[in-house]
Amino acid sequence: MDSSKPKVIDEVFPYIRVYEDGTIERLHGTEIAPAGFDPRTGVSSKDVVLVPETGVSARLYRPNLPSKNKKLPLVVYFHGGGFFISSAGDPKYHQSMNNLVATADVIAVSVNYRLAPEHRLPAAYEDSWAALQWVASHSAGGGGGGGGGEAWVRDEVDFERVFLVGDSAGANIAHHLGLRIVGSGLDQRMNVVGIVSVHPYFWGEEGIGSEAMAKDPVRKAMVDKWWQFVCPSGRGNDDPLINPFVDGAPRFKDLGCDRVLVCVAERDILRDIGKLYYETLVKSGWGGRAEIMETEGEDHVFHIFQVDSDKAQRLLTCVASFINH
């Protein structure tokens, strides 16, 4: 045993370790694919810093040669990773975003929010909100008509067709930003038409979807720990940020968009929570239209790990159809 190696004081196995000397070791989600032109899809991408003070950045995506006279919908994307791993530049996310942008014919802003434990929650929410403010600043109502900012966003986006899209932790972020935007002033500068919630990461102290959890108690214990690792609120898994069904959580009926698509996967331990999210939204008195899609035989965020599979493509096609109709 190497006594010179620092002691592990916290760990989310098998993803990340925290040592007593303050060192943080990420075991997954650290790879970065360069931005640029993707010859397979014809999509171009580039990285931009949104908030120099915090280093919050985004990867922008543009489909192949959009018409100069055609404004495109905008996808603001929030990646998953439990709030503690991965990034907008992760090769799997980068390939998935190239596919989405090419299939849906959209401009995309994939947000690179700061991660826990270096930046515990609510940092990821605040960074993602700052990204929405940055996007809104490019609209005519936000001052973007003067020629500043990023041309891909300023000149090629239809700000009446903005979509918040996220998977896992990113779907959690999209939900909370969809609530926050109402009455914020940003809703006067751009129109969030819809939210796409793919395998949303919500949880609770009491099990939701008891059958799935009973079959996999080890995985349940792992998910139980995630939130405590990233959020120091003291409320555990009944913090309204992770449990939107708990008393005192913001009301579903106040969600600030007209349409929501919820995607779940049959083998995902979060499947029943995703279904409950959809059902709660439908029954809440919210005035919009909700849809749900379930992929049989697949697990959590399979479409990121198997990005070119037939089922991933079907999910992508469903998302693209939701955006464009």
Secondary structure by P-SEA (a helix, b strand, c coil): ccccccccccccccccccccccbbbbccccbbbbbccccccccccccccccccccbbbbbbbcccccccbbbbbbbbbbbccccccccccaaaaaaaaaaaaaabbbbbbbbcccccccccaaaaaaaaaaaaaaaaaccccccccccccccccccccccbbbbbbcaaaaaaaaaaaaaaccccccccccccbbbbccbbbccccccaaaaaaacaaaaaaaaacccccccccccccccccccccccccccccccccbbbbbbbccccaaaaaaaaaaaaaaccccbbbbbbbbccccccccccccccaaaaaaaaaaaaaacc
